[in-house]
Amino acid sequence: MPICKECEDEVDELFSVKIDGRRKKICEECMDIAREQDEIAEESEAVVQNMMGFKGRR
């Protein structure tokens, strides 16, 4: 059985996902958590940029 690199649990299937610029093979549950964290980080960055009056692109 494959083992998830994030939670180190045995799972049926692993997915290759890019996290922090590195490819990791993780389970579906960890993939959902990583996606949520990425969305939150993008939203918080946008709020800070708007607060500072930043008009350019990333």
Steps between C-alpha positions, in 0.01 A plus 500: 500500500630848416576742783407869493800734541297753706301293752707181463186283487453205269257590222352340190608771258756783497482822301802698380451862611728804497529645853733793574674449166567129558314197367364267769294185481218542748157355571171662397430627852837678525453633147173668605666653806792632291258650247306677778819638653614628160165676441515663845857620437401655166199677653702638791772623263235677289357670810843627605575623147167686484563651841840629383361629170701257285373517141748271318513129444666235707 
